[in-house]
């Protein structure tokens, strides 16, 4: 069973390393130029998942949450554009970022808090929900 097929049913993760490994395995099955919308509460592991995406596409830079910067760009064989939309309030804020300038193929565009910019998420985006089941167990599921 592929990782994406397993994510349709949901996968359990007991550590940040496991979450990163799931994300890295997911990258191998994703088409180029894909948007990944990450849903979930604060502290659920969205940035950890993005770190795994980065590792999966060969980016070794330190990946941190761009909460205060809003946007981080990591260059590699595939570019990773990491957006934290927590402080955005709709399409006007999103458009002011001029992301078209940064989404040069091949890219992976990872968006945390996509519910804050619903009209800006491409229809082709992969939506993933992360949740906490217990202090040492998280759930990752394709929506």
N, C-alpha and C positions, 0 to 999 in steps of 0.2 A: 504494500500500500504506500502511495506517495505521501509526502508530508502534507501537501495541500488536501489530499483526501482525508488524512487523519485530522487535520484542522477543521474540516467540515463537521466532524463528530465532536471535536474538542480534545485537547491534550492537556494533561496535568504537568505542571513544572514544580519541582521542589527546591529550586535554587536559581540564582541569576545565571549561572553557567548553563543550566538546562534550558532556560528561556532563550539565551543567546544561541545555543545549539539548534533549537527549533527554528529560530529566525534565519540562521545561516543556511540550514537545509531548505528552507522555503525559497530562498533566493535562487537556488539552482533550478527551481521549477517555474520561476516567474519570467514572463517576457520582458524584453528591454523596454525602457521608458514607461515604467509602471508607477502608479501612485498607490501607496499603502496608507490607509486611514486607520489610525489606532485609537480605539475607544476604550475608556475605562477611567476609574476614579484616580485621584491623586495618589501616587505611590504604588500603583499596581504593577509597574514594570514596563511602561511604554518606551522609555528611553533605553532600558535594558534590551528590549526587542530591537530597537533601532541599532544598538551596538552590535547585535547579532547580524542584522542585515549588512552592516558595514563590514564585518569580518567575512561574511559570505561573499561579498564582492571584492574582497582583497584590500580593503582600507584598514590600515593599522593605526591611524591617528586615534588619539583619545576622544571618545564620543561622550559629550555631556549634554544635558538638557539645555536647549537654547531659550529657556523661559524669559530671561531678561533681554537677550539679543533678538529674540523671536525667530531668527533664521541662522542656520549654520550650513556651510557648504564644504564638502569633503571631496577632493579630487582623487580619482583613481581610474582604473580601466573603465569602470562605470562610475559616474559621479553620483554622490549622495547629497540630496538637498533635504535638510531636516528642519521642519517648521513646527514650532510650538504655537498653536493658535489660541492658547488660553486667554491671552489679553486682546485678541482681535474681536471685533464686533460686527461681523458681516462682510459682505463683498467689497464695500468701499475700502475698508482697512486692508483686505487681502490684495485688491488691485493696486494699492499704493506701494506694495512691496516689489512690483514689477518682476515677478518671478519668471516671466517668459525669457528674461535675460539670462537666467541661471539654469533653466531646464534644457541644457544642450545634450542631445543624445550621445551616447547611451546614458540614461540616468535612472535613479530610483528616487522618488519623491515621497518621503515619509512625513506624515502629518499627525501630530498629537493634537487632541481636542478638535477633531473635524466638525463636531456639532456646532461650533461657533462660526463656521463658515460653510453652511450646508450647500448653498448654491454654487460654490466654487470647487467642489470635489468632482472630478471627472466620473462619468458613469462607469467607466472601465476600472475604477479603483477597486483594490482589494481591501475589504473592510474586516478588521480583526478586533474582537473584543477581548480584553484582558480583565480578569476579576480575581479577587482573593477568596479562596475557599476556607482557609485556616491560616494561622501565622506562618506555616511552612509549606503551604500548598497554594499555587496559583492555577488558574484555568485560562487557557488560550483557545479561542474558537473563531473560525471564519464565519462571518455573518452573512 
